[in-house]
Amino acid sequence: MGTEKRKKLTPVGVWHYVRLIYRSVLFLLLIYAYIRYRFIYREPFIIGLEKMPAIIYVVWTVYVIEMIFRFFPSKIESPGCQKQFARNYIKSGKTEVIIPDNNATMLVALIWIVFNGIFGALHMLGVIDDGVMILLCGAYSVCDMICIMFFCPFQSWFLKNKCCSACRIYNWDFAMMFTPLFFVEKTYTWSLLALSIALLVRWEITFYRHPERFSENTNSYLKCRNCTEKLCAHKKQLHRLWKQIEEYSEKKLKQLEIR
């Protein structure tokens, strides 16, 4: 009757929401620990954090497990990171590899390095401490899920890809997330950074060896009809809701002006 059928979340979509929740909880725990030790006990955050090794073990383990899973095919992961695997290459019958956002990847990389370089410089000057760099990683981890589920500035402003499934830099996420850890000289921080870089390198090697897997023109796995994520439907619902709120606000403002 003219209304859109409400689409249910797929298992991949549910997994995204689960990650958003526990990453947010972990981030809040880090904020709590930082405030507690930095401002109440007046001691460096790292020293205070290492007095609560359970937090370090939990956070480290969660992200290591997430990254290890990315090295292997999975049915509950996004098609955006799964397109690198041979089993997900469905030949479309076309041979021309078209990746319109490929040239923008270097710009994104440069912006990210410069942006984090500013924080790194402030850290080396002693303006911010190790704790701030760790909190920055926590914030990035939450923002990563927001980019996937709601709004991605890289997609909208730079890469112009249709959705996460076709994203050229999907598996850069952990390396970008843990960039600030370069300045925190601890085994548990550098091990996370090293594993995230290994994930990125594996992704890039696969891209240059098998670019046909990354192009919707040659890989039908990236077609909308084969998508196992379906988050675009929820993004559209969010955009419609936001538009309705804007229209309602404008209507109320006009009514107030008339009065």
Phi and psi in degrees as a GROMACS rama.xvg file:
@    title "Ramachandran Plot"
@    xaxis  label "Phi"
@    yaxis  label "Psi"
@TYPE xy
87.2951  -1.50074  GLY-2
-105.555  145.667  THR-3
-75.5203  141.586  GLU-4
-71.7131  129.215  LYS-5
-70.4777  125.416  ARG-6
-91.7872  133.975  LYS-7
-79.7514  155.143  LYS-8
-68.7279  137.682  LEU-9
-83.2473  166.131  THR-10
-55.0023  -35.8246  PRO-11
-65.2866  -42.8246  VAL-12
-63.3889  -40.7683  GLY-13
-61.0985  -42.579  VAL-14
-61.7854  -36.9748  TRP-15
-62.2504  -43.4809  HIS-16
-66.1081  -38.1747  TYR-17
-60.6852  -45.3979  VAL-18
-64.8382  -38.8012  ARG-19
-60.391  -41.4702  LEU-20
-66.8702  -52.2309  ILE-21
-73.893  -27.0232  TYR-22
-68.4959  -38.019  ARG-23
-64.8284  -41.1757  SER-24
-63.5456  -44.8928  VAL-25
-62.1855  -40.1516  LEU-26
-63.3713  -42.5042  PHE-27
-65.3386  -37.0285  LEU-28
-63.5344  -39.5337  LEU-29
-66.6646  -40.3104  LEU-30
-62.2103  -44.519  ILE-31
-58.9513  -47.0303  TYR-32
-63.7745  -39.95  ALA-33
-63.3004  -48.013  TYR-34
-63.1113  -41.2893  ILE-35
-61.29  -48.5909  ARG-36
-86.7444  -32.1688  TYR-37
-78.2179  -38.5054  ARG-38
-111.057  -22.1969  PHE-39
-95.725  -51.4502  ILE-40
-89.8922  -8.05866  TYR-41
55.8545  46.361  ARG-42
-135.623  157.977  GLU-43
-54.3385  141.38  PRO-44
-58.8841  -42.1953  PHE-45
-61.0953  -42.7152  ILE-46
-62.827  -44.475  ILE-47
-64.3566  -40.4897  GLY-48
-63.8866  -39.3693  LEU-49
-72.067  -12.2976  GLU-50
-79.7272  -14.4826  LYS-51
-119.478  67.6255  MET-52
-59.4586  -21.6942  PRO-53
-59.7094  -39.6457  ALA-54
-63.0694  -44.4825  ILE-55
-62.0007  -45.8677  ILE-56
-61.6401  -44.6574  TYR-57
-65.1236  -50.7976  VAL-58
-62.2011  -47.3119  VAL-59
-60.6467  -46.5095  TRP-60
-63.7165  -43.7739  THR-61
-57.8243  -48.1925  VAL-62
-75.7091  -32.1588  TYR-63
-63.9211  -44.211  VAL-64
-62.2234  -43.9566  ILE-65
-57.4536  -45.107  GLU-66
-70.3838  -39.187  MET-67
-61.4786  -40.7928  ILE-68
-60.178  -31.7569  PHE-69
-66.9504  -19.0179  ARG-70
-78.2118  -8.26195  PHE-71
-130.472  153.319  PHE-72
-60.7556  143.314  PRO-73
-149.562  142.765  SER-74
-84.3999  -13.6589  LYS-75
-104.425  5.15675  ILE-76
-94.8718  160.383  GLU-77
-65.7792  143.046  SER-78
-57.728  -23.2734  PRO-79
-59.2663  -35.611  GLY-80
-100.473  -14.619  CYS-81
-85.7621  -13.0292  GLN-82
-67.2079  -14.0374  LYS-83
-72.3849  -19.0094  GLN-84
-87.6011  141.521  PHE-85
-58.4068  -34.3508  ALA-86
-68.4534  -18.5442  ARG-87
-98.8112  11.2215  ASN-88
-92.5587  107.035  TYR-89
-107.647  108.003  ILE-90
-60.0411  130.823  LYS-91
-90.2772  -14.0114  SER-92
98.1323  -9.33567  GLY-93
-100.986  155.286  LYS-94
-116.215  -13.008  THR-95
-80.882  117.511  GLU-96
-81.8106  118.528  VAL-97
-119.903  113.238  ILE-98
-130.171  85.9623  ILE-99
-62.1544  -23.5258  PRO-100
-94.8146  6.52491  ASP-101
-62.8548  -38.7636  ASN-102
-69.676  -23.2934  ASN-103
-78.9978  -12.0577  ALA-104
-63.582  -38.68  THR-105
-66.1215  -36.3151  MET-106
-65.0173  -43.6225  LEU-107
-60.9183  -44.6207  VAL-108
-61.0062  -43.2773  ALA-109
-64.1344  -46.2484  LEU-110
-60.3312  -42.8295  ILE-111
-65.737  -41.9043  TRP-112
-64.4616  -44.3008  ILE-113
-64.9725  -44.3516  VAL-114
-59.1991  -47.8034  PHE-115
-75.9024  -24.8479  ASN-116
-63.2073  -32.0421  GLY-117
-63.5132  -46.969  ILE-118
-64.4351  -37.7619  PHE-119
-62.9774  -40.456  GLY-120
-65.242  -42.2767  ALA-121
-62.8471  -35.7333  LEU-122
-66.8334  -44.9235  HIS-123
-67.0358  -27.3461  MET-124
-82.356  -6.14016  LEU-125
83.9659  9.31843  GLY-126
-72.1686  -40.2289  VAL-127
-123.607  154.702  ILE-128
-104.074  -177.612  ASP-129
-57.8209  -35.428  ASP-130
-60.2615  -40.4644  GLY-131
-63.7894  -38.8681  VAL-132
-65.3007  -37.7641  MET-133
-69.5104  -41.1386  ILE-134
-62.4868  -35.1461  LEU-135
-61.9928  -41.2387  LEU-136
-62.2278  -41.5819  CYS-137
-61.7141  -40.969  GLY-138
-65.1895  -42.0473  ALA-139
-60.3766  -38.974  TYR-140
-64.1537  -37.8743  SER-141
-71.6065  -43.1195  VAL-142
-62.2462  -31.862  CYS-143
-59.1631  -43.9329  ASP-144
-70.9961  -34.5648  MET-145
-63.7038  -39.2525  ILE-146
-61.8212  -41.4916  CYS-147
-70.154  -40.8704  ILE-148
-96.2469  -27.6638  MET-149
-126.472  -58.7148  PHE-150
-152.568  130.984  PHE-151
-119.572  111.962  CYS-152
-63.9652  -31.3102  PRO-153
-65.5191  -41.4018  PHE-154
-67.2956  -46.3315  GLN-155
-74.802  -36.9366  SER-156
-101.93  -25.4595  TRP-157
-122.342  -59.7278  PHE-158
-77.4403  -32.177  LEU-159
60.3263  24.0937  LYS-160
-76.1357  155.93  ASN-161
-66.2209  -35.7517  LYS-162
-167.24  -178.365  CYS-163
-63.3911  -29.4  CYS-164
-60.2437  -33.3418  SER-165
-99.3357  8.80807  ALA-166
-66.8944  128.319  CYS-167
-70.4774  -27.6245  ARG-168
-115.771  25.5654  ILE-169
-53.0529  -47.7526  TYR-170
-82.7367  13.6563  ASN-171
-82.555  -10.0492  TRP-172
-57.3595  -45.0267  ASP-173
-69.5215  -39.0618  PHE-174
-63.1285  -39.9035  ALA-175
-67.7987  -40.1201  MET-176
-61.6691  -40.1922  MET-177
-99.737  10.7847  PHE-178
-52.1131  -45.3048  THR-179
-60.3702  -21.2085  PRO-180
-69.1539  -12.4698  LEU-181
-57.7601  -29.0119  PHE-182
-95.9031  0.285451  PHE-183
-109.878  104.048  VAL-184
-84.0823  76.8411  GLU-185
-135.159  150.25  LYS-186
-60.2665  -43.4248  THR-187
-71.1261  -23.7438  TYR-188
-83.351  -45.418  THR-189
-68.4918  -29.2295  TRP-190
-67.5029  -38.1596  SER-191
-63.9476  -44.1233  LEU-192
-63.4108  -42.8855  LEU-193
-62.6885  -43.1188  ALA-194
-66.6618  -37.6705  LEU-195
-67.2352  -36.318  SER-196
-69.2148  -37.7364  ILE-197
-61.0097  -39.5505  ALA-198
-63.7589  -42.911  LEU-199
-65.2487  -44.8019  LEU-200
-62.4257  -42.4741  VAL-201
-61.0291  -41.3486  ARG-202
-61.3562  -47.1525  TRP-203
-67.3187  -39.5934  GLU-204
-61.9716  -43.6786  ILE-205
-62.5533  -40.5052  THR-206
-61.8932  -45.3044  PHE-207
-75.7186  -24.2859  TYR-208
-86.2402  -32.9944  ARG-209
-135.494  63.6585  HIS-210
-62.0851  -22.222  PRO-211
-63.2446  -24.4145  GLU-212
-73.7013  -20.4884  ARG-213
-98.6123  -1.1358  PHE-214
-109.575  128.193  SER-215
-63.6912  -26.3661  GLU-216
-68.2844  -30.0725  ASN-217
-109.636  -17.7657  THR-218
-119.941  106.347  ASN-219
-69.3432  -13.3876  SER-220
-58.4503  -27.2396  TYR-221
-88.613  -0.9514  LEU-222
-70.0512  149.026  LYS-223
-57.165  -35.2755  CYS-224
-66.6867  -21.7606  ARG-225
-100.954  4.54338  ASN-226
-70.1841  133.401  CYS-227
-102.373  4.98754  THR-228
-100.241  -55.4473  GLU-229
60.0679  24.5525  LYS-230
-72.7526  -18.6479  LEU-231
-59.4035  -33.44  CYS-232
-63.6857  -39.3344  ALA-233
-75.1011  -32.6248  HIS-234
-64.3631  -40.283  LYS-235
-65.7783  -38.821  LYS-236
-62.502  -40.7528  GLN-237
-64.6013  -42.798  LEU-238
-64.3051  -39.2227  HIS-239
-64.7257  -41.3489  ARG-240
-62.2789  -43.6818  LEU-241
-62.9349  -39.7621  TRP-242
-65.5308  -40.507  LYS-243
-63.4266  -38.86  GLN-244
-64.5375  -42.0529  ILE-245
-62.9033  -44.7347  GLU-246
-63.8644  -40.0225  GLU-247
-65.2221  -42.2116  TYR-248
-63.7759  -43.4919  SER-249
-62.1472  -40.3654  GLU-250
-63.0341  -43.685  LYS-251
-66.1008  -38.16  LYS-252
-64.0681  -41.2687  LEU-253
-64.2881  -39.5038  LYS-254
-63.6716  -38.5645  GLN-255
-67.268  -37.6523  LEU-256
-65.9215  -38.6047  GLU-257
-64.1173  -39.4306  ILE-258
